[in-house]
Structure formats: structure tokens, C-alpha cells
Amino acid sequence: MRQVFLDHQSSTPVLPEVFDAMRPYFTEYFGNASSLHQHGLRVRDALKRARQQMASLIGAESEEEIYFTSDGTESSNLAIKGAAYANERKGKHLVISATEHPSVMNSLEFLEKQGWTCTRVGVTPQGTIRLDELEAAITPQTVLVAVHHVNHDIGTIQPMREVGQLCAAKNVPLYVDCEASAGWLPIDVKEWGAAMVSFSPHRFYGPKGVGVLYRNRKARIVSVIHGGVQEGGRRAGTENIPAIVGGGVAAEIAQERLSQRVAHVAPLQKRLWEGLKLNVPYIQLNGPEPGPHRISTNLNLSTEFIEGEGQLLLCDMNGISVASGSSCVSKSLKISHVLGAIGLDHALAQGNIIMTLGKANTEADIDYVVETFAKIASKLRGMSPMWDEFEHGVIDSVIAPTGRGKSFSQHAAEVSGKSAH
Amino acid sequence: MSETYTLYNSTVMEHFMNPRNMGDLKDADGVGEVGAAACGDIMKISLKIKDGRIEDARFKTFGCGSAIASSSMATELIKGRTIDEAMSFSNQEVVDALGGLPPVKIHCSVLAEEALKAALEDYVKRNPSAAAKVATTDSVAA
């Protein structure tokens, strides 16, 4: 069976050259960077080189502005909690977009329990932050604005230059989560005027176990993990040298090959969406159309009258790896908060599938996915009472309303006794 | 990949991939459609009842793998049972027959129980004479 990995937003395989670069740091160069002897000094050099590679990828001025953490989540926690605690005396208010990653949303929720207040700025139905709302949300007590570069679910590219200008005009530091964009879109921290930027190499063919936080010299943060004075005293704990070395090499290669990789995936993204649109009735794309406002790796789809986990499982049984923002795949039984924030109908959120492309995907893969997905949708619709009821005019389509029947959500509320969300 | 890993155990996967009794029944004697407020899944069970016994059962489900497997298993289990027996059907039977469900998915089996009981209630409503024979009608979940 053909195997098609379409979940590159979750992770990517380590490049052979990255793995080769890492290998000696497990066995031969095992030293601790805090040691003062040859073993320690050798890995310090490797650390410095990796910092330079990371700095170069995002246009940072100096490698001294790069901090290593364990992953993207830790970087977000350090950026948000670190800035909140460091600037407590200035004010206790933070502003974020409503579609940030859970590592940002939940760090904020934690701070709210500690007495901070937060404003979540709304987005358009395409997932773009509302700049007027952002401007209105910033107060003299605001110590940080957090807006991600690209949304992890729906692939929306945020207008970072405008967000940066707005924050600069209000003199509030800006933190940009670049987890979904680093290695796939050019990043220029200076152009945005970003105080902090985070990303992790396992999204662009580097290893897991390392995250990066860029911090502009002027941005104040305190450590949230306490111990030794690693990473300039801002992140205690022994550095994961093999992962950092591998991450650095992955960053260097990503920078070199960025336009080549985009030139490969962008046509596949279009082919996949065009193919699905043509072969699967009642399917819709969430987020912007492929083009300048959407990252070229991501498609977020809602297939009506069927549920996402079933689609995911059948894709998997056919060799296709995808993700879903449906309530059924979440441990909390809630739909993805991103789909909620763009105002997606609950029935469409339940039929959600996320496909993210990578450099190994081919046109033949895409054609196989289109063909297989059409069969999966029709198999699940054959089992779905909603499809039946749509065909009999009991409920209507949200994607292409016919004007007959009630809405899916209304029907669902009637049979379950209350509305799902 | 040489080995296949699955999200659910092999029985659940088998019922999801090859569901039993999927579809509708022409001239069903009772039909129940229920939704899960928690996640939004919807399940419909149709019954053919003859001489106080469930002769045939079919399901249609809008929901995840375990919801589809639960409805498939529930319809398998209730075929041949009397209305009285079916009235005391419990979701635990579905869970046990499927060899267990993840804790967060137990509500899928509850939905199957509710769909079955809604179908029985529909039957009783349509056949008041049968209702008189069924002492436990009051316990039927709405």
C-alpha cells in the first residue's frame, strides 16, 4: 500500500545529514557545556555554531539572542510567563490573538489565575487577526502582545509587519510564535520589530527535544525553570547538545532550500485542494485559499455530514496520515478552538481534517489521496444518518444550502436535548 | 511500516472497518435517533419487532470510530432479544463485547444504549397494546 505522510505540522523526519551531524555528540563529544575542560569547551563551540545557524534563519543580529529550550511549548511558556513576571511592576495585562497555539493560550490561562488579565483579539472568518481590535486592546498596563506568524490549524499567515508596527507605536513588546512557519516562510525579526520569536527544528527536518527562543536584547524576561546559569541564566538545565547541533544543521539547510521546498509543496497544495473540490461533494477549505495569505504546506478541510475521526482512521488504514480538529479526536471532546474562533459551524468543525505537506510528497501521492479520500467520504456518508436526512430534505447543507430542511446543528440539538457547544 | 498500530483494539477496529447491520430497515417497527450533547455524535437505530422479539436491527451513525463500532456491536447483541430483555440493555455489554473502549470513548456506548431505547420507545408508542405487556416502560430513557 502507498504510504503518504500528510501530517508535517505534527513533525518531520530527521534529514540524514542532520542525523550524521548529531551522531558524534551522543558518543564521542558527550561533554556538558558547563564543564571547563576539553570535553565541555568542545561542545560550547558546537552550541555557539548552532546559535549562529538559528540566528541566521530568522534574521537575528547576534547568536547571543538565541536561547535553547526543550521544544516550542517550553519556548512559548518562557516567552509569556518570563515576560509577564519580568514586567509585573509595569502592568499585568497581556494581549494575544484568539487562535494562538495551546502553549500560548494555556500559559495565559495560568497567568489569569495568578491575577493577570488578558485580552484575546478576534480574527476574521479567514483567521486573520483584527488589527483594529488589537490596537484597541493594548493599554498602558499591557506588557506583551503575542501573535503567531502562521496558524497551526488553518495555515493563515498573519500580517506581521502591520502587527509589529502597531506594537512599536504603542511601545509594547511583541512575541511571535513561528512554530508553524519557521523553515517554510522567510522570517525577519528585525522587520517585524519582534521582541521574541520561537520555533522548533522538528518542523523542518530537525530532531525533537530542542526548541528555540529568540529574545531581543531590550526585551526583559525572567527564567521560569530554576537551576544553573545555562542559557544566560534564562533557562536552567543541561543543554540537549545532540538535538541542538542537529537543529542548527536543519536550520541552515532549511534556509538554503526554503524557496526550493516551497516551489515543491505549493503546486501540490493546489493540486490536492483542486482534486478534492472536484471529487468530493460538500467539502470546504477553512482558512484562506492557497496563495499569499496561506502557508503552502497546509490544507484544513471540512467534509459535511461525516465526522473527522472516522475520516482520519480510514485514511490511516489506507496509508494516509492526517490530523483532525474534530471534537472526537480531542481528549476534552471539544472542537479545535481555532475552528471556534473563525466561527465555523459546529457540524463542519466535526467533519474536520488537516493535511500538511512536506518535501517527500509527490503528485502521485496527491492523486492517490484524492481518489482514496473520495471513497472514504462516500463510505462514511453511506453510514451517516445526516447524509440520509440531507438527501431526504430533513436537514440542509451548510456549505451549499438548498433552502430546504433545518440546519444540522438545530437537528443535532433536537436529538441530543441540547446544543453541543 | 512493517507493523500496523491501531488507535483502538482489534475488535473495535474490525467493527469500524466492517460494520454489521449498517443501514435502515424498510417498514421498521421502531426508530430511535439520539445525539450526544458532549461531542455532537448522532446515532440512529431501526428495529423490526415480531411477537415481542427483536427480529432485526440496523444502525446509522455520524461519529467517530468507536461510535460506529458501538452501534455495530449493539445491533448485533440485541437481535433475537425480547422487548423486556432489550429494555434492560446496558452500554456495559457493548463495552465488554468490544473488549473495552478508551475511557473518553465510553460515552459512545452510552449513545448506542440510548439509541436502542429510543427505538424501543418509538415502538411502544406506535403499539400501545405492546406497551401494556412491558412493565418497565417507565424506565425507558427519553
Contacts between the chains, C-beta under 8 A, distances in Angstrom:
chain1	res1	chain2	res2	distance
A	3	B	1	7.0
A	305	B	62	7.0
A	306	B	62	6.8
A	307	B	41	6.8
A	307	B	62	5.8
A	307	B	63	5.2
A	307	B	64	5.7
A	307	B	67	7.7
A	308	B	64	7.9
A	309	B	63	7.9
A	309	B	64	3.6
A	309	B	65	5.8
A	310	B	16	7.5
A	310	B	63	7.1
A	310	B	64	5.9
A	310	B	65	5.8
A	310	B	68	6.4
A	313	B	7	6.5
A	313	B	13	8.0
A	313	B	16	6.5
A	313	B	64	7.9
A	313	B	65	4.7
A	316	B	7	7.9
A	317	B	17	6.6
A	326	B	64	7.6
A	327	B	39	4.5
A	327	B	40	5.8
A	328	B	39	5.6
A	328	B	41	7.0
A	328	B	63	6.7
A	328	B	64	3.6
A	328	B	67	7.6
A	329	B	64	7.5
A	331	B	104	5.7
A	333	B	38	5.1
A	333	B	39	4.5
A	333	B	104	7.1
A	333	B	107	8.0
A	346	B	40	6.1
A	347	B	40	7.5
A	350	B	39	7.9
A	350	B	40	5.2
A	382	B	22	7.6
A	383	B	19	6.6
A	383	B	22	5.5
A	383	B	60	6.0
A	383	B	61	6.0
A	383	B	68	6.4
A	384	B	60	6.3
A	384	B	61	7.1
A	384	B	62	4.6
A	385	B	33	6.3
A	385	B	42	5.9
A	385	B	43	7.5
A	385	B	44	4.1
A	385	B	60	4.0
A	385	B	61	7.0
A	385	B	62	5.9
A	386	B	42	6.4
A	386	B	62	4.7
A	388	B	24	7.3
A	388	B	60	6.3
A	412	B	35	4.9
A	412	B	40	5.9
A	412	B	42	6.1
A	413	B	35	7.6
A	414	B	35	7.9
A	415	B	33	5.1
A	415	B	34	5.5
A	415	B	35	4.0
A	415	B	42	6.1
A	416	B	34	6.8
A	416	B	35	3.0
A	416	B	36	6.0
A	416	B	37	4.5
A	416	B	40	7.6
A	416	B	42	7.6
A	417	B	35	7.7
A	417	B	37	6.2
A	417	B	142	8.0
A	418	B	37	4.9
A	419	B	37	7.7
A	420	B	35	7.6
A	420	B	36	7.9
A	420	B	37	6.1
A	420	B	38	7.6
A	420	B	39	7.0
A	420	B	40	3.9
A	421	B	40	7.6
